[in-house]
Every structure is written in structure tokens, then in C-alpha cells.
Amino acid sequence: MTLKNFLLGLGTALVVATMGNPARAQWVLTDLSVYSQWQAVACSADGMQLTAASYVDDTGDGGRIYTSTNFGTVWAEADAPTNYYWQAVASSSNGVKLAGAAYEDEKGNPGLIYVSTNAGLTWKAPAAPSNLWAAVTMSADGTKLAAVDSGAGDGFIYISTNSGKSWKITSAPNNSWASIASSSNGTVLVAADSGYGDGLIYVSTNSGTAWTLTTAPVNEWTAVASSANGSTLLAANSGNGDDLIYISTDYGGTWDATSAPTNQWASVASSADGLLLAAADSGYGDGLIYTSADAGGTWTPMQAPVSSWTSLASSADGKRLIASAYPAGVFIWQFIPSLSITLTTSDLSISWQTATNYQLQAASDLAAGNWVAVTNEPVQVNGQSEVNLPLPLAENQYYRLAGQ
């Protein structure tokens, strides 16, 4: 349980004690093994259902896939094959449908794409061809999938319109693809080449049927991300590229470099509205994770450990993040809103920036710890949750926000 601000109601007087800055909330290491080579993460729309995949496990053998239904508090190993080097994972909005793409198996054979339709309990590789897969993405309902080969295989982009039961090759050019991302309905796709092909970015607005070369500059692209409607696209590069993060707000029609610092970017993520962005460095730059709250206008380093980050995923509202690093492990971050108060002669108003899975609680004695939920339903006002309580209070009261 994550705790935030406390308010003490004393008759008609109030004392406020602030416990930290929500914008500087720290990342928390989950209990997955720090010795595994964690390669990829994904999450549901609410950020509670998490999936993490390792390229190599802590014994040096093939990787493993783990799932969590409670934001990383408890993890369960999925029934996915353990003789593959997992490169990428994807999740539907409810976390029920999952996909895992393997680069190769322990014997050096090209990898497969496995899918699960029951939140990771069982996995099948029904139809995708063997390839040296680099990335996979999925629509919100889990019916539309797209995957890219790294170029060491056949170098093509494949799509599925039936949750992975069958796949077909698209008209996208043969390339050394690095990353692919999808709009929530699977109509808009963005794919980027690693620089070992043409080093360009392509967009499809019809679920992969046709592809258009964008005006993004030639680079060694490493990662792409999309807003829910596909209008805002994010792309990052590293290596011998310009090491910047680019953004498009017109479905890939035009691209502009953001103000993100020059770095060796490994992964990027976007909220559904494209305003809240996150980016992680591979460790060959400064090894930090950055966030932007204004669609890339400004970027701020987060309180994450310096590490070799490999993957990053965001909830739809951008207030939950999951990231993997090698050899540091799998980390989670959650936005924690601050409480604010307004006092009138008749009412006490307690408000906070609206965020899911938070509950206002009250207690008459801090030492006793007898916190109970405030039963007054919050009213939504301009992005704020507000609870109004009549004065005077019957007794001294402390208030807090508790993350559920």
C-alpha cells in the first residue's frame, strides 16, 4: 500500500503534513530475479496486469515469461517454453491476451511467436513462421497482432487479425526491423528499421495492408510507441544515429526532434492520449529513465537507478510504468497524487489529481492505525477528485490517500 499526504482536522482548524513530492516518486524493484537477463515488459491498460520476459534466465538457459495481476506484488511463471530467448512481449488492454516473440532457441534456430488467451496460463505457437523476431505489438482487444523480423531472418513484417491463429506477410519492405507499435484498434502501425537496413520509419493506416515511408530522418532506430488513436507517434534511436527522440502528431506525416537529451535510447512508451511519455537509456548513455508530461516538450529524469534499461511500458493514463533492466531486474513506478485542501465556514474540501486505485481514508488516531475509507464519493471537477466534508468535524481526523 502506497501512502501519501496526511491532513489533520481539528475542529475547524487544519494542519497539513506533506510526505514527499509525487512527481519524484521512486521506482520500486520487484522480486523477480535480478540475475535474469530481462528483455521485455508489457502491461494492461490499467497497469495492473504485467508481463515480463527474459532473454536468458538466471541459470544461463533460455528465457522465461512471468505475469502479475497486482502491479508486480506477486509474480507467477507462465507456462511458456523455456528454451527460447524471448525478445518482446505484448498485452491486450485487459491483460487476458498476450504475445511473446522469441529471437531464437537455445540451439540457434529461429524463434517463434507464442500467444496466450488466458492471461498467460497456457501458450501456443499456432502459425507464425520461424524468424529472428525483434518486436511484437497487439491491439487493445488482442485480435490484431503485428511482428517484425530483425533482418537476420527474412526481414519482413507480419500481421494477424485473429489473435495469432494465422499470420500473413505484409507489403512492407525487407528490412532490419527494430520495433513496431500499434494504435489501440490496430489500424495504425508504425515500424522502424535498426539502421542495418534503410534506417527509416514506415507507417500503415490500414492495419498493415499498405505502408508509407515517413519523413523521419535516417537513424539507427531502437524503439517506437503510439498513442491510442495512432496520431501521436514516438521514435528513439541510438548507436550511430543522432541519439534523439522524435515525435509525430499527424500519424507520421511529419517528425520533430523533442527536447530529450542525447542518449543511447533503448525503449519509449506513451499514454493513451500521447501527452505522458517515458524513455529509457540502454546504459551506454546516462542510464536513466526520463518522463515528459507535455508530449515531449520538456523531459525530466526520474528517480530510477542508473542501469542498462531494456524495455518500458505504460498504463493508458501514464500513471503506472514498468521497466526492465539487465542485470538490475524489473521495476515498477506509480504516480502518487498530492492532497490539497480548501476550507470554508461550513465545509472541508479535500482534492487530488484524479488517479485510479486510490482511496481517501481517515483515522482519529495515527498511533492506532485504524484507517477506514471515507464513504463520501469523490466528485470529478476538471481532472480533480474532490470530497466535501461538513464542518465542524465530530473529532480530530487524519486523512490520507492509500494506493490499493
ABEGO torsion letter per residue (X at the ends): XBBBBBBBBBEABBBBBBBEBAAABBBBBBABBAABBBABBBBBAAGABBBBBBABBAAGBBBBBBBBAAGGABBBBBABBAABBBABBBBBAAGABBBBBBABBAAGBBBBBBBBAAGGABBBBAABBBBBBABBBBBAAGABBBBBBAGABAGBBBBBAAGGABBBBBABBBBBBABBBBBAAGABBBBBBAGABAGBBBBBAAGGABBBBBABBBBBBABBBBBAAGABBBBBBBEABAGBBBBBAAGGABBBBBABBBBBBABBBBBAAGABBBBBBAGABAGBBBBBAAGGABBBBBBBBBBBBABBBBBAAGABBBBBBOAAEBBBBBBBBBBBBBBBAABBBBBBBBBBGBBBBBBABAAAGBBBBBABBBBBBGGBBBBBBBOBBABBBBBBBBBX
